[in-house]
C-alpha cells in the first residue's frame, strides 16, 4: 500500500523515467566524454539513493553502505569474469565458481541477493542501536568489509587490482539501473513500512506507542539499501573493468555522503539535487586541481582542491539549509499540495469489549531511587480514572510502566488472562492501549494526516486505516489541518492531534498525560466534552493525568492519588477530597476540605505540576 496521493506518485515516477532517459539522450549527442561523465553520475546517483533509503528514512547517518557496494562489485565480477582468466589468476577458487560465467543481468541479481543476505545479518544487530552508536557501527562495518576484501586474496586478489571484468555497463545500462533504484526508493518512502520508519525517525518513543516495531522497520530499509548499493557496485565494476578495494572505501563514502547531505537526506529529490551539484563541482575542481591557464596567467596545481571544495559546499549547505537544498518534501508534494478533506467523515468505531486493566504491586527503581512503590489500581472500560499527585510523585513513571515504555522492577499488569508486564510498547498498542505524553511527541516533519494515519496502519492489522484516521481527525476537530506539518501547529492543536493519533489506534483504553496542558478554558471545556463522548459513545476507558483540578474533579469517575511514589487514596472525587492523607500530603491543610464545596476553586498554588 502506498500512503501518498496517486497524483504525487504518478508525477514522481513519470519524472524519474523522463529525467533519466532525457539525460542519456542529451549525453549521447554530446559525445563519448559526456557519456562517460553521465554514466558515472548515474551510477553515483544509485549509490546516493541507496544510502538515502536507510539514512534518509531512519535518520541514522550510515558510513558503511559503501561496503555493500564493494560486495556487489566483487560478487558480480566473479560471476562474469571469463572462466579461463579465473583459472589462470585465481587458481584457488572453488570449482563451481571457477567454471561459472554468466551475463551482467543474472550476475547483478545474484550479487544483490547475496548482499541482501549479508545486510540482513548485519542490520539485525545495527538496527537495535540508536543515534551515534548506530552511526559508529556502520563505520566499523566499512572497515571490516575492507579488511576482509584485502585479506581474502584467493578470491578478491587482496589489495591488488581486480582486472579483466567485462565492460558491459554503458549509458543505457546505467539508465535502467538508476530508474530501478529511484522507483524502488520512491515507492519505499511512501509505503507503509517507509512511513512507519519516518515516524520512528521523528520520535522513536511515540512511534513505539502507536504500534511501530522500529528495529524491524530499520532492518527492512537496511536490507533494501544494501541491495541498492550492490546494484551500484555491480554496474560500476562492469563500467571500470578493473578496480581495487580502495575504490570502495573512505573517498567514495565521503563523495556519496556529500551528495546526500547537500541535497537533503529525507527525499529522492534531495538525492538527485545533491548528486547533480557535487558531480558538476567535482568536474570543475578536478580541472583546477591539475593547474589552469587564464589570460596567460598560469595557476599552479593544488593537490586536494576537489576535497576542499566539496567540504566547503557541505559546510555552506549545513549552515544555510541544514535539512538540505531540497528540504524535507518531494518536489511534487510542494507543487501539488494534498487536497483538503471533505466535510463528511466516517464515524469512529466503538471499542471492542474489553476486560479491566489491572496493575498490582507496581514498583520502579532507578538505582537507589524508588520512583513508584507497590502501586495497585484497575481501569474499567468506559470509565475515566484520574491519576493525581504532587510534582515528582511518580505519575508519569507509572504511566510509562503501564504502557510498556518502562519495564517495572516489580509488579504485574494484566488484561483479563493476558499478561502485559514488561512487553514492548509497540506490542502494548496491539492490545488496545494507546497514550499521549506529558511533553508533546508528534512527528513534526510529517503532516497531521500522516501522524494519524501511521498510527491507524500500525494497529488492529491496519484494516480500514484511512477511515479510522479520518474519523479520529474529525472527532478531535483537526480534519481541516490534515495537510499541515504537525510541527507548525499551535500548542493546543498539537495536543488535539496527539489525542487523535492515539484514537486512530482504535483503543479500548486510553492513557492521557496532561491532555489539557497549554489550552485555554474554552479549549479545555471542549476537550472535556470530547473525552466524555469517547467513554459514553465508544466505551473507551481513560486513565488521565492532569494538574487542572477543576477538569479532574468534573470529568473523572474515580481518582487515584500518588505521593512520593506511593498510592495514598482511591475513590470518587468527593471521597478523595475528604481523605486526610490527600489533604495533608497533596492539597495542603484547608485546601478543598469543605464538605459543602465539592467543586475546586482554581488551581491552589499550582502545586500539582506534572512530573515523575
N, C-alpha and C positions, 0 to 999 in steps of 0.2 A: 504494500500500500504506500502511495506517495501522499505526503501531507501538505504539499504546496498546491496552489490552484493550477488547473490544467493549462491555462494560458501562460503561466510562468514557465512551466516545464517545456511546453512546445516551443516557446520563444528561445529558451536556453539551448535545447537540443538542436534546433534549426541553426542557431548562430554558431554552435560548435562545428557542425558539419560544413556550413558555408565558409566559415573562417579558415578552417584547416585546408579545405580544397582550394579556396581562393589564394591563400598564401603560397601553396605549392605551384599553382598556375603562374602567379607573378614571378616566383623564383625561377621557373623553367624558362621564362622569356629573358631573364637577366643573365643567364649563362651558368656554367658549371660552378664557378666560385660562389655565386649566390645560392645555388642549390645545396652546396656543401654547408654553408652557414645556416641555411634554413633547416636542413636535416638535423644538424647538431642542436639547433634551437628547439625543434620539435621533440627530440629525444630528451633534452633537458627539461622541457615542459612536462613530459610524462613523469620524470623524477620529482619535480616540484609538486605536481598533483598527488603523487604517491605519498610524499611526506605530509601533505596537507590533509589527506584523508584521515590520518591519525592525529597529527598535531593540531590542525585547524578545528576538528570536531571535539577533541578531548581537552584541548588547552594545554597539553603537555608537549613541550618542545622536544623533538627527537633528533639526536645526533647520530643515531645508529642505523637509520633505514638505508643509508648508502651501502651498508653491509649486505642487505638483501639484493641490492643492485649487483654487487660483486658475485653473489651466489648465482643469480640468474645468468650473468655473463659466463661464468665458468661452466655451469651445467649445460647451457645451450651450446657453448663452444665444443665441449667434449662430445656432444651428441652429433654435431655437424662436421667435426674435423675429419678429413679423409682417413680411411682406415689404414692405408699404407704409412701415412705420416704419423699416426698414433703408434703404430707398431714400432716405427723407427725411433721416435723421440720419447715415447712413454712406454718402455718395454715392460714395466711392472703393473700396468693396468689390468684389472680383471678381464678375462677373455671376452665375456659378454659385452663389456663396454668397449674394448679394443676393436671388436668386429662390428660395432653398431655405427651406422652412418645414415643420417636422415636429413630432411629438409628443414628450413628455418621455422616454418609454422609448427610442425609437431614438436620440434626441439624447444621452441619457446613455450608451448603449452605445458610440456613436461617440466621445464625449468620453473614455470610459475607454480605448478603443483608442488614440486619439491620445496621451493621457497616458502610456500604457504604452510607446509608441514613444519618447517623449521620455525617460522613465525608463530605458529600455534603453540609450540613448546616453550618458546622464549616469552611470548606475550602472556601466557598463563601466569608467569611469575611477575613480570613487569607491570601488568595491569592492576595488581593489588597495591602498588606503591603510589605515593602521592607526591605532587609538586617536584621539588628539586631532587628528591631521591629517585623518582622515576626518570627524570632527565639524565642524571648522572649514570644510571643503569644502562641507558641507551648508548651513552658514550663507551661504557665498558663493553657492550655488545660489538660496537665497531672495532674496538681494539682486539677483542678476542677473535673475531672472524678474520681480521687482517693477519693475526698471528698464525691462525690455522692454515690460511692460504699459503703463507710463506713456508710453514713447516711441512706441509704435505707435498713434498717435491715430486713424489711418484705420480701424482695426479695433476697438480697445478703448475709444475716446473718451478715452484718456490718463488723467489724474488725475481727470477728471470722473466723475460717477455714470453707470453703465451702467443705464439705465432701460428700462421697457417690457417686461421679461421676464414671460411668463405665470406667474401664481402658481398653479402646479399641484401643489405639494408640500403635502399635508395630512398629518394624523397617521398615516393608514393607509399612505400612500406612504412615510413615514419608517419605519414599522414594517417594511414589506417590505425597504427598503434596509438597515436595521440587522440584520435576520435574515440577509440575503445576506452582509453584512460579517462578522458574528460566526461564521457557519458556515464561511465561507472561512478566517478566521483560525484557528479551532479545528482544522479539517481540516489546514491547512498546518502548524501547530505540531507535530502528531504524524504528519506524513507523513515519508517517508524524507528528503526534502530539508530539512524543518524540524528533524529530529533531527540531521542532519549539521551544520546551521548552529549549533544549540545546542551541539554538541560543539566546534565551532570557536570559539564564544564562550567556552567554559570554558578551552580551551588550544589555540591555533592550531597549535603545533608538533606536538603529539601527534595532533591531528586530521589533519594532513597525512600523518603517518607511517602512519596506517591507511587511506590512500587517499582522503581527502576533499579535493576541489578547492574551497577556501574562497572564492576570488573568484567562482567560478561560483555557489555557493550564495548568497552575498551578493547577487549580481545578480538571481537569481530572486526573493528576498524583496524587494529594492528595487523591482522592477517590480510585483510584487503589491501592495506597499504604496502605490505611486504610483497604481495603478488604483483601489484602495480610496479613497484620498484624492480622486480625481476624482469618484467616486460621491458622496462627502460634499459636494464643491463644487457639483456639478450640483443636488443636492437643496436645498442652501442657497440657491443663486441663484434657484431657482423657488419658494422659500418667501418670500424677501425681496421679489422683484420688481424691486429696484434695489440696486446695490452699487457700491463703488469699490475701487481697488487696496489701500487701507489696511485693508480688511476681511480681507485675506489676508497680513498682514504680522506685525509683532512681537507685537501684542496677542493675536491669536488663537493664534500659536505658543506664547506664554507660557501661555495658558489650557489648551491641549491637552496641553502637556508637563507642566503641573502635575497634571492628571488622571492622566496616565500614571505619573508619579513617585510621587505619593501612594498610588495604588492598588497599583502594582507593575508594572514593565515586562515581567516574564517570563511573565505569564499573561493569559488573557482575563478570568479572574475579577478580576484586578487592574485591568484597564482599566474594567470595569463599576463596580467599587468606587470607583475614583478619580473617574469621571465623575459618579456619584451624589453623592459628598461635595462635590466642588467646585461642582457645579450648585446644591446646596442652600445652601452657604455664600455663593455669588455672589448668589443671590436675596435672602438676608437682608442682606448687606452693601450691596447696591445701594440698599435702602430706608434703611439707616442713613446712606448717603453723602449723601442729599438732606435729611438732618435728620429728627428724630424727637421726638415729644412723649410723655413718660412721666410720668403722675401730675401733670400740669400743668407739668412742667419741660421746657422746650424745649432739645433738644440741637442744636447748630449743625451745619450741613453741613460735612463734612470731605472735601475732594477727595482721591481716591486710596485711600479706605478699602478698596475691593474688592481692589486690587492688593496693598496692605499685608497684608490678612488672608490672601490666598492665599499670599503669600510666607512668612508666619509658619507656615502649615499645612505648607508644603513643608519648612521648617527643622525643625519638630517631628517630622514623619514621618521625615526623613532621620536625625535624632538618635536616635529611638526604634526605628524599623524601616527600616533602610537598604535592605532589599530590597522595601519597600512594605508596605502594610497587609495585603494578601492573601498575602504571602510568595511562595515560589518554586514552589508546587504549585497546580494547579487544585483547585477545591472538591471535585470528585468523586474526585480522587486521594487526598484526605485522608479522605473519607467511605467510600470503597471501596478499601482497600489491595489491591495485587496479590496474587493467591493464591500461596502457596508452591509452588515447583517440585516436581514429583513425584520419587519415588525413582529411577525409570528415566530414563536419559539416553542419547541416541544416541552411538555410538562416533565418535571423531574419525576423519575420512577420512585415508588415507595421503597423504603428499606426492607430487605429480606428479613423474615422473622429471625430474631437473634436471642441467644441466651445472655444473661448478665456477664459483664466482665468483672472478675473477682481477683483482687490483689491481696495477698496475705504475707505479712511479715516482711514487707519491702524494706531493704536496707542497702545503703550505698556508702561505701567508704572510699575516700581519696587519700591514700596513705594513712596518716593518723587522724584525719578529719572524718567524722561521721556526718555526712550531709543529710541523710534520711535514715531514721531508726525505727524499725519494726512497725511500719505503717500498713494498715489493712483497710480496704474500702471496696465497695461494689458500685458499679454503674449499670443501671437498668435501662433497657431500650425505651425510648420515648420520654425520658426524664432529663432534667437539666441539673447537674450536680456542680455546685460552685466550690472551688478549692481556693481558700484564702489563708493569709498569714502574713506576719511582718516581713520586712525586707530580709532576704537571706534565710528564710525558714525552710527552704528545700522544695518549693512548689514545682519549679521548672525541672529540677532534678528528678522528682517523682514522675512528672510527665514524660521525661526522656526515658526513664526505665519502662514505663507502661507502653511506650511506642517503639521500643527497640533501639533507640539511639544509644542508650547506655545499657550494659548488661549488669543487673543488680548483683551486689556482693552476696546477698541472701534474699530469700523470699521467692514466691511463685506468682505468676499471672496466668489465669485460666479463663477460657470462654467455653462454658459447658465442659465437655470432655477433652477439649483441645488445650494443650499446654503451650502457652506463648512465651514462657520465661526465656529471656536471653536470645530469642531468634532475631535475625537481622531485620532492620526496619522495613526493607522492601518486601519481606515476607509478611510482616505485620499488616501491611496495607492490603494484602490478598485476603486477610481475614475480616475485612470490612472496617478497619480502623484507620482514620485519616486525621491529620492535625495541621495546625498552623503554629507559628513560632513567636516567641517574645520579641525578637528582632526580625523584622520582615525578611523573609528568604524567598523572594521571587527570582525568576530567571530574567534579569534585567534587559538583556540584549535579544530576547525573544519577544514576540508580540503577545498581547494579552490572550488572544485566541490560542496561540501555541503553548502558552503557560498552562492553560486549562486543558487543551486537547491532549498534551503529552501525559497528563495525569489520567485522563479517561482511557487512553490507549494502553496504559501500563497496569491497569487493574481490571478485575472482572473479565479477564480474557480479551479486553478491548472491543467487546461486542457493542455495536451501536454507539461507538465512541463519539462520533461527531454530534449525534443527537444529545448525548449526555453533556458534552461540552457546551453546546448552545443553550441547553436548559439551565445549566449552572450559571452561565453568564447572565441570562435573563433573571434568574432567581435573585442574584445579588445586585442587579441593576447596572451592570457594566458591559452589556452587549454592545452599546454604541462605541465603546473603546476597544473593540476587538482587534483592530488593525494597528493600534498604537504600541510602541515598545513599552513593556511593563516598567522599565526603569525611568521613563519620562513622566509617569503619572504622579498626581498629588499623593500625599501620605495616606489620606483616607481612602482614596481609590485603590491604592496598593493593598491596603488591608482587605478591602472587599474582593479584590482579585485573588488574594491568597485564600480566602474562605471559599470562593468559587472553585478554585483549583482543588481544594480538599473535597468539596462537594461532588466534583466530577468523578471522584473515585467510587461514587455510589456507596458511601459508608453506612454502616449500621450504628457506629459510634464515632463521634467527632470530638477531638481534643482541641480546644481553642485557648491559646496562650495570649492573654491581653488583647482580645479582638477589637476592643473599642479604643485602644490607645491612639492618640493623635486625632480623634474625632471630636467635633463639637457636639453640643447637646442634641441638636436636631438629627445629626448623623447617628448618634448613639441610640436615640429613640427609634429611628428607622431600622437600625441593626437589631435592636431588641425584638421588634415585631417580626423581622425575618427569621430570627432564631426560634421564636415561638412557633412560627409556621413550620419550621423544619421538624420540630418534635410533634406538633399537633397533626400536621398533614402527612408527613413522611415517616413518622415513627422513629426518627433518629435520636439516639441518646447523646447528650452533650456533657462533656467534662470541661468546665471553663475556669480559667484563672484570670482574675482581674483585680485591680486596685480600686475600681469605681464601686464603692459600697452601695450607692443608690441602684446601680444596674444589677449588682449581685443580689441584693435583697428583693428587688422587684421581679427578677427573672427566674431565679433558681428555685427548684422544688426542695432541694436539700443543700446543706453546706457541710464541708469538711474543713477543719481549721488546723493548720500546722504551726508549730512554734519550735524553733531550734531543732528542726528535723523530726519532731515527734507529733503524732496526731493527738490533739488535746480535746477535740469536740467534734461531734457529728449530730445532725438533726435538721429540722426545719429552720428557716431563717429566724423565726420567733424564738425557738428553743436556744439556738446558738447565741442570740443577742443577750439572753438571760444567763448564760453559762458563766460562773465566776472566773474560771480559768481563762476564758476568752477575754472577759472584761479586763482582767489584770495583765495578761501577757500580750494581748494584741491591741485591744481598743484603748486600754488605759482606764484608770479609775474614773467613773462617772460618765464614760462615753457610751452612748446608745444603751444605757441601762434602765431607762424609764420603761415600765411596762405599758404605759399609755402611748408612748411614741414608738410605734412599730416600724416607722419609716425613717431611715437615717437622714440626718441633715448634713448634706455635703460630704466632704472627704476630710475627716479630722486630721489636721496636721500632715496629710498625705503620708502617714506613717507606713501604709501598706504598699509601698512601691515594690514591684515585682523583682525578684532576684532568686538565686538559688539554682 
